[in-house]
Structures are given as C-alpha cells and as structure tokens.
Amino acid sequence: MTEQRLTEGAVRLKVTGLNRTLRQLEQAGAAAGDMKDLMHQIGESVIERARPAVPRGKSGKLARSLRAGRGKTKAVVRAGGARVPYAGVIHYGWPAHHIRPQPFYLTAMQAAQTQILDQLNQGISDLLEKADLK
C-alpha cells in the first residue's frame, strides 16, 4: 500500500493508499476534473490560513503570489514566481545572509491538518457518491 507523506520540519501528514484510491475512483467513473477540483480546494484552504502570516513588504506582491494548483492526486500550493523570486528565501530563510525563515506555508499546514483531512475525507466520499459507488 502506498503512503502519501507531507513532511516539512515538524509537520507530517501521511495518507495511506491515497493514490490507489484516486486511481480506482477514476477507473470507476469519477471525473479527473472533480479530483483536481478537490485538490485545488484543499490547497485553497492552506492558502487561506497562510495569507495572514505572509510578511508584508511595501508592495504586498508576496501575499498576492500565493496560489493553489490543480493536481489530480495532490494538493499543491505555491508562492512567488518571476516577479516575486524571493518567496523561497522569505519562507525558508538564508542563514548565510542572516535572513531568518518565516515559514508561512509550514505554519498554515500545521494549523490546517485536521481541516485538510476532513476535506479529503468528505471530498472522496462525495466523489464516491457521484460515481454511484457509495
């Protein structure tokens, strides 16, 4: 049985058999788009919790750069981009330059663990029902 792990410092979120479950749902008729929507909603939950913790600079670009992806088997959250290349440095720090980490996503994931699992459970249940498997 495959385990999905989310590990970042003290945060560990492990869902055993998630990939297999999602593959079986898809084979049974659950739409890939529905699974992507579920994962996007989970990512948005993390962003909602992370946004208040993002350090505010003069421009506010970092906070505006938070976004959720649409993975079929995983929730993805991102920060930064071409116009905000410093997002990783802010989040993880840069000891050689005396920049301390400000882990806004890590803090949000820790705070949202229960909500993430509840959303995943409810979402899979809804997909099963929609595919007449429940």
N, C-alpha and C positions, 0 to 999 in steps of 0.2 A: 504494500500500500504506500502511495506517495505522500509525502508530507510537504505542505507549503509552509515556509518559515519566513517570518518577518523579524529580522534581528538588527537592532541598532542600539548599541550601548546596553542599557538595562531592559530595553523593550524586546520582548519575544512574543510573537503571535504565530502559533502553529495550527494549521488546519489540515488534518489528515484526510487524504483522499479527495481533496477539492478538484484537482484536475480530472480525475476519473469520473467524479460525479458530474462535472460540467460537460465532459465528453458524452457521457451516457444521456444527459438531458438533451444535448444537441442531436444525437442519433435518434432519440425518441420523438423529436419534432420541435423541441424548444428552439426558437429562433436565435441565431447568433447575435442579432441586434438587441434582443431582450437581455442577453447575458452581458453584452457590452454596456447597456444602459444601467444594469445593476451595479457593475463595477465602477462606472462613472459616478453614480450616486454615492457609493461608498467613498470614493476619492473626494467628492464634494464635501462630505461630512468632515473629513480630515482638514480640508482647506478652511472650512467654516470655523473650526477650532484654532487653526494656525494663524489666520489673518490677524487677530488682535495681538498676537505675540511677535509679529514681524517688526523688527526695528524700523522706525520711521525716519527716513532721511528728509532732506529738503524736497525732493521730487516725489516721493511715495511710489517710485517705479517698482521697487521690490515687492511691495504688498500687492500691487496691481498685476504682477507677473505670475502669481500663483494660479495654477490650473490643474485640472484633472484630465487624465487621458481616458481612452475607451478600450482597454484591453479586454479580450474575451475571457481570460482566465485569471486576471489580476487587476487590482485597483492600482492605478499609477497616479502619483502626484508630482508636480514639477514646479520649480521656481527658477526665475532667471531666463536667460536667452541672450541673443546677440546684443540687445540694448541694455541688458542687466547681467553682465558677465561675472559680477561679484557675488551672486547669490550663494554659491557654494562656500566662498570664503566667509561670508557672514554666518551661514549656518554652522559650518564645521570649524571655523577659526583658521588661523595661520600663525602658529607659535613662533616661527622664525621672524615674523613681522610684528609680534606682540599683539595680534588680533585674537581676542577671546571668542570662543564659539558662542553663538546664540541660537541654539537648536530649536527653532520654532516648529519644524515638522516633527521632530522627535517628541517634543512636549505634547503636541497635538495628538500624535498616535498613542502615546501613553494615556492621555485623557479620554480618547475615543475608543479604546479597546473593546469595552462592553458594547458600545453602540455599533461598532463595526461588526462584531459577531452577531448581534441581534439583526442588523440589516441583512447580513449574508444569509442567516437562517430564514428570515422572512422572505427574502428575495428568491431563494431556492424553492421554498415552499410555494410561492406564487407561480414560479415557472413550472413546477410540477403540476399544479392545478390547471394552469393554462394549457398544458400539453395533455390534459386528461390522464395524468399518471398518479393522481392522489385520490 
